[in-house]
Amino acid sequence: MFNHEQKRLILRILMKERERWFSKNKGKLLDKTISDLFQMIRNESHNPYEGYDKALDWFDRDRRK
């Protein structure tokens, strides 16, 4: 859904949100989301995709007809 750079940007934003003192979004769910996203980014760096992001390509439906 998101490319590698977008995921890294989202991770940085979530980590900044976790460090804020008066954040309403602190808690287990934020920590779990950060750890999952970090693991996803780490997996992509160890197992790079071959030039094509695994996102859904909506235009692919038209090409199959």
Secondary structure, DSSP 8 states (H G I E B T S, - for coil): ---HHHHHHHHHHHHHHHH-TT-TT-SHHHHHHHHHHHHHHHHHHHS--SSS--S--TTHHHHH-
